[in-house]
C-alpha cells in the first residue's frame, strides 16, 4: 500500500505527522553537522600557513566524522524525504515548511556573519580562512534550500513565505545595526576628536566605520533580495504584518526615541550638571545621534507601509508607538520620583542625583509627546474604534501589566519598611531603600489607573452603541486555482483576517484514479474572479472562519463556518 493511502487510514494522519516531524528534525541536525564538518575541512585546505596535522588530530577527526559520516546519512535521508514530496500531503505538511524556514534562516545568518567577519578581518590586515570557509559552505546550503523552496512540484504549500519574511527582517536588522555602528564611529570622531580613540588604544575611527559598513552592506543586500526580488513587501500574511510592525515600526521607533532621549540627556547634563568634564559627558552622543537618524528612517518607511497595508496593521503600528512612548514617559516619571527622594535622603551626593533627575526628564520629554500624538487622549474614539480588538487588547495588556508591576513593587516596599522597623538605622536610610521601588510604584499606578478608566469608558460606549467588539471574520480559507496573491492581499486588507489558501484537486472521474493536482505556478489558470468580487462576497459576513470558493468561471461563494 502506498504512503498516501496508509496515511489515509484511521490514525494514519497522526502517524504521518509524527514521521515527518522526526524525519525533518533529523535532517536538520545532519545537514548542520555536515556543513560544520565540511567548512572545517575547507578551512584546512585553503589555509596555506598550516598543514593538516599542525592544528591537532582531534579537530581533524571530528571534522572528518561530521563530513564523511554525517554527509552520506544526510544525503540518504534527504533522498528518501524528497521522493515522497511529490505527494500532496507531504508538500502540505507543516514540518516541511518549518524545516525549510529553519534551515534557510540558520544558513543565511551563519553565511552572512562568517562573510562579514572575514571581510572585516581583511580590513584589519589579517586573513581569516575559517570565516571564508564557513561563508562558502553555508551559502551553498542556503542556495540548495532556496532551490527546494522554489521547486514547482515539491516546494511547500504551507509556510512557504515564512523564510522570506524572516530573511527580510534579518537583513533590515543587520543593515540598521551596521549603519548605526558606522555612523557612530564617524560622529564620535567629529564630536570628541579623532585623536581620542588613538590615545585610548582603539582602532582608528575610519577603520571601525569601514568594518561596520561591511555589515551594513551585507544586511542591505540581504534585505533588498528578499524585499524586492522575493516581493516580501506584497506578502499579505498575518506573519508578515507582525514582522512589519515589530521589526520595522517598533524596532525603528525604539532606536529613534532612544537616540533622541540620550542626546537630550547629554545636552541637559552639559547645561545643568557640569560635574564631569565635557569629554566624558559626550561619550554616548555619537551613538545616540546615529541611532536616532537610522531609527527614524526605518520607522518612517515601515510606518508608511503599515498605513497602507490593512486597517489592523495600521492600528497596530499606532498602538506600538503609543506603548513605546508610554513606557518611556512612565519610566521617566519613576526616575524623577527616585531622584527627588534621593535628594532628600542623600543631599551630599547631589551630582549623581542631578544626573538621575535629568535622565528622567529626558525620558518624559521624549516619551510624553510620542504617547500623546499616537494615543490622542483628548479625542473620544468612535464606538467602532473603541470596539477594535487591537485597542482592547492593548488596554488590557497595559493596565494588567502595570498592575502586576505595581503589586510587586508594593511588596518590595513593604519588605523594606518592615526591615527598617525591625532594625531602624535612620529615616534617611529608609527613604534610600524605598525610593527606587516607590518611583516605579507611582508610575505604574498612574498608568494602570488611567488605562483601566479608558477601558471602562470604551466598554460603556460599546454597550450604548451596540457595536460588536469582535472582528467580523477571524480567518478566511480561500479555495482557488492559479495565482492567488492579489486575492489574498485584497481579503486581508478588507477584513483584517488571516488568509489560508487551498488549491483544488482535479475532479475525480468514475473508474479513473485521481492524478496529482495541477501545480498553480506551472499549469493552473489564473482565477477568473477579480478581487473586488471576492471582497463583495465577504461584505456583511460575520463568522470566526469563512470558506471562500472561487471558480469555476465567475463563481464566488462565501460560506461561514462554525468555529
N, C-alpha and C positions, 0 to 999 in steps of 0.2 A: 504494500500500500504506500502511496506517495506521502511526502511530508505534509502537503497541503491537506490531504484527506485525513491524515492522522490527527492534525490539529483541529479538525472539524468535529471529531468525536467528543462525547461528554468528557470534560476535563482536559481535552487536548489543547484548548486555548491557553489554559494556565500552564500546562507543561511547555508549550511553545514559548510563552513569555519568559519562564524561568530559564529554558535552554538558551534563548537569545541573550538574556542578561548575562549568563555565565560566559558564553562564547565571546561576547564583545568586551567584557571586563578582562578576560584572559588575553584577548588580542591586544587590548590597550597596554597591558603590562608587558607582553612580549615585544611589541613594537618599540616601546620606550626603552626596554633593556637592550634590544638590538641596536637601536640608534646610539645609545650611550657607548656600547662596545665598539661600534664602527667608527664613531667620532674619535675615540681614544686611539684606535689603530691608525686612523688617518693623521692624527696629530703626530704620532711617532714617525710616520712615513715622510711627512713634509718638514719635520724639524731637523735641519741639517747640522745642528750643533750638538746632537747626542745620538748615540746608537741605540738600537733596540734593547740592549742589555743594561745600559747605564742607569736607567730610571727604576730598576728593580724588577725582579721576576714576578713578584706578587701582583703588581698592577697589570703587567702584560698577561699573566694567566687569567686574571679576571676579565680583561677585555676580550681575550680570545674565546673564553667561555660564553660571554654575552653575545659575541658576534657569530661564532660558529655553531653554537647550540641554540641560542635564542632565535637567530635568524631563520634557520630551516623550520623550527617549530612555528614561528610567526607566519612564514610563507604557507605552510601546510594548513594552518588554521584559517588563514585568510582565504585560501583557495576553496576550502570546504564551505565557508560562510558566503563567499562571493557566488558560488554556484547556485545557492538557494535564493539569492536575492532577486532572481527572476520571478519568483512567486510574489503575488500582490501582498499577502500577509507579511512576508519578510520585509518588503520595501516600506510598508506602512507601520512597522514596529517602532515603538518609542526608543528601544535600545539601540537600533541602528542610527537613528538621528542623534541620540545623545553621544554615541561613540564618536561619530564624525565631529560633532561640536566640541567635545573634549579634546580629541586628538588634534584638530585644526588649531584650537586655541593654544594648547601646550606647544605645538610645533612653531607657531607664529611667535610666541613670546620668547622661546629659547633661541630661535634663529635670529630674531632682531636684537635681542640682548647680547648674544655672542658676537654678532657682526659689529654692533656699536662699540662693545668693549674692545674688540680687536682694532677697529679704526682709531679709537681714542688712544690706544697704546701706541699706534704708529705715530700719532701726533706728538706723543711724549718721547718718541725716538727709540722705541723698542718693539720687537716683533713678538706677537702672542699667537703661536700656532694653535693652541687649544681653542681659542675663541674662533679662529677662522675655520677650523675643522668642524666645530660644533655648528657654526652657521651653515656650512655647506650641507652637512648631513641632515639637519633638521629642516632646512629649506627644501630638500628633496622629499622629506616626509610630508611636508606641507603641500607640495605640488602633487604628490601621489594622492593624498586625501582630497585635494581640490578636484582632481580628475574623477574620483569616485562620487563626490558630491554633485558634480555636473553631469554624471552619466545619465543619458536619456532613458535607459532601460532598467538601471539598477540603483539610481540615486534615491535618497529617502524622499518619501512623500509627506512626512511629518517632521517638524523641527528643522526643515531644510534651510530656513533663513536665520536660525539662531547663531551659527558660527559667523555669518556675515555681519550681523549686528554687533556681536562681541568684538570682532576684528576692527570694525569702525570705531567702537568705543575705546579699544586699547590704543589704536593709532592716535586718536584725539588726546588721550591722557599722556601718551609718550611725547607727542609734539608739544603740547602745552607745557609739560614739565621741563622739557629741554629748552624751550623758548624762555621760560622764566629763569632758568639757571643761567643761560647765556646773557640775557639782558641784565640779570643781577650782577654778573661779573663786570659788565660794561659800566653800569650805574655806580657800582661800588668804587671802581677806578676813577670815575668822574667826580664823585662826591668826596671821597676820602683821599684820593690821590693814588696814582699807580705805584708809588714807592712803598706804601704801607704793606702791601702783600709781599713784596720782595723782602722787606725787613723782617716780616713775620715768618719767613722761610717757606712761603707757599709758592705755588706755580704762578707765573705771570698771568695777569687778567686776560690777555689776548689768547693764551693757550687754553685757559679754563673756558673762555667763551667759545672757542673753536671746538673743543671737545663736547660741550653741551649742544652746539649746533649740529653735530653729527647725530645725536639722539633725536633732536628736533626734526631733522631732515628725514630720518628713517620713519619716525612717527607720522610725519606729514605724508610720506609716500604710502604707508600702510593705510592711513585714513582715506587718502584720495582713491586708492584702489578699491576699497570696499564701498565708500560713499558714492563715487561716481561710476566706476566700472561695474560694480555689482548692484548699483542703484539702490543702496540701502535707504536713501532719503525717501523713497516711494514705497517702502515696505509697510503695509497697513496693520501689522500685527500688534497685539497689546504689548508684547515684549519689547518691540522697537519703540513704542511710545514711552514705556517705563524707562528704558535706557536713555532716550532723548531727554526726558525730564530730569532724571537723577544725575546723569553724567554731564550733559550739556548745560542745563539750566541751573540745577543745584550746585554741581561742581564748579562751573564757571562763576556763579554768583558768590559762592563761598570764597573763592580765590580773590574775586574783585573786592568784596566787602572786607575781607581780612587784610588785604593790602592797603585799602583806604584807611581802615581803622588804625593799622600800625603806623602808617605815615602821619596820620593826625596825632597819634600818641607821641611820636618823635617830635613833631612840631610843638606840642604843648610842653613837653619836657624842656625843649630848648628855651622856651619863653619863661616858664614858671618854675622850673626845677633845675637850676644850673649847678647842682651839687657835684656833678661829674663833668669831665671835660667833653667838649662837643664831639670829639672824635669817637668817644665811647658811646655817646647817645646816638650818633648817626650810624652805628653798625647795622641795624636792621633796615635802614631806609631804602637801600638799593633793591633788596629782595622785595620789600613792600611795594615799591613803585612798579617793579616788573610783574609781580603777581596781580596788582590792580589792573595794569594795562592788558596783559594776556587774558586774565579772567573776564575783563569787560568785553573783549572781542568774542570770546567763547560764549559768554552769556547772551550777548546781543544777537548773535547768529542763531542760537538754538531757541531763544525766546521768540524770535520771529517765526521760526519753523513750527514751534509748538502752537503759535497763534493761528496758523492756517492748517494744522494737522487735523484736529477734531475738537469739538466743544469740550469733551472730557480732558483731553491733553492740554488745551488752553487753560482750563480752570486749574488743573494740577500744577501747571507751571507757575501760575499766580500764587497758589497756596504754598508751594515750597519756598518761594521767595518771601512770602509773608512769614512763614515759620522761621526762615533764616534770620530775618530782621528781628523777629520776636525773641529768638534765642540770644542774639547779640544784645538787644536792649535789656532783657531780663538779667543777663549776666552782668551788664554794666551797672544796673541798679544794685544787685547783690554786692558787687565790688565797691561801689560808693558807700554803701552802709558799712561794709567791712572796714574801709579806710577811715570813715568818721569815728567808728568805735575804737579803732587802733589809735587814732589821735587822742582820744580821751584816756585810753589805758596807758599808752607809752608816748607821751608828748616829746620825749627826748629824741626818739627816732623819727623825727618829723620828715626827714628826706625820703626814707622808704615809704612812709605813709602817703606823702605827697605824690610819689610816682604811682602808687596803687590807686589813689584817687583820680589822677589824670588818666590812667588806663580805663577806669570805669566810665569816666566822662566821654572818652573817645568811643567806647563801645555804644553808649547811649546815643551819641550824636550820629553814628553811622547806622545803628540798628533801628532806632526810633523812626526816622523818616522812611526807611525801607519798609518797615511794617505798616506804617500809616498809608503810604502810597499804594501798596498792594492790597491791604485789607479794607481800607476806607471805612473806618469805624463810624463816621458820621452819616454814611449813606445806609439807609434801611433797605435791605435786599428785598426784591420781589419774592412772592411765595414760591415761584418756580425755582429761583436761585437758592432760596433757603432750603428747598427740598432736594437740592443736588446731593447725591451720595458722597461725592468727594468733600464737600463742605461739611457735611455732618460727621463724616469720619475724622476730618481734621479737627473739628471742635472737640469731639470725644477724646481723641488721642492727646490733644494738648492739655485739656483740663484734667484728664486722667493721669497722664504722666506727671504733670505739675503737682497733683495731689499726692501721688506716691512719693515724689521727692520731698514735698513738704512734711509728710509724716516721718520720713526717715530723718530729716534734719531736726524735727521736733524731738525725736528720740535721742539724737546726739546731744541736743541742748539740755534735755532732761538729765542725761548721764553726766554732763559737765557740771550742772547745778548740784546734783546730789554728791558728786565728787568734791565739790567745793564745800558743801555743808558738812560733810564728814571730816574734811581736813582743810579748814579755811586758812589759806596763806594770806590773801589780801583781796580787796574788791577789784583792784586793777587786774589781778591775775584771773579772776572770774570773767571779766569783760574780755580779756585777751583770749581766753579759752572758747568763749561762745561767739565771738564776733564773726568768724567765717560762716559757721552754720546759721547764725541769725540773719546775716545778709542774704544767704541763699533762701532761708525760710520766707523772708519778706518778699523777695522777687517771685518765688513760686506761688506763694499765697495770692499775690495780686494777679498773676497770670491765670491761675486756676479759677479764682472767683469771677474774673471778667469773662472768660470763655464759657464757664458754666451759665452765667447770666445770658450770654448771647445764644447759647444752645436752647435755653428755656424760652427765650423770646422767639426763636425760629420755630420751635415746636408749636407755640401758640399761634403764630402766623400761618403755619401749615394747616393747623386744625380749623382755623377760621375760614380759610380759602378752599379747603377740601382738596388740595393738590396731593397727588400720590407721591410720597417721598422716594420710592424706589425707582430705579431706572426702568424704562419701558421694556427693554429687551436685554437679557443678560448675555446670551451667546447666540450667534447665528450659524447654522450648519448649511453651507451653500453647496448644492449639488449641481454642478455644471461641467460641461466638457470644454476643453481648449484652455486658452489663456484667460485667467480669472482675476488678474491683479487689479484691473480697473474696477471690476465689480466689488472686490474686497475693500478697496480704498473708499469707494462710494458708500458702502454699507457701514464701515467703521466710522466714517465722518458724519453720516446722518444719524446713527443710533448710539455711537459710543460703545457698541458691544464688540466683543471678540468674535472673530470670524474663523471658522474651520471649513476647509474645502474638501469635499468628497468628489472624486472623479467617477462617473458612472461606468459600470462594466458593460460589455457587449450583451445585447438582449439575447437570451437563450432561445434556441430553436429546437423543437421536439426531435429527439434522436440524434442531435448533433452536440458533441461536447463543447463546453464553454472554453473559448480561447482567452488568453490573457488580454486585459483591457488595452485599448489603443492608447499609446503614450501621448499625452497632451502636447508635449513640446515638439513631437515629430509629425503626427498624423491627424490628431484630432482637430476638428474645425473650431473656429472661433465661436463663442456663444453669440447667438443671433439677437438675444435681448440686450438692450442697452442698459446702462447703469441707472438712468432715470426711471425706467420701468421697474427695475428691481426695488429701488428706493420707494417708489409709489406703492408697490405691493406691501411694503412694510409699514406704511403710514397707518397709524392708529392701532397697530398690533401691540398688545401688552402681554408678555409671557417671559418666563425665565429662559426658555430656549425656543427658537423658531427654526423650522426646516424650510429652506427656500429652494424650490425646484425650478431650474431654468432649462427650457427646451423640452421637447424638440420644437423647432420653429420659434415663434414669438411667445411661447407659453411661459408665464411666470406665475408661480403659486407660492404663497407663504402659509405654512401650516404651523400654528402654535402648538408647542409640545408641553406635556405635564412634566414638572421638574422631578 
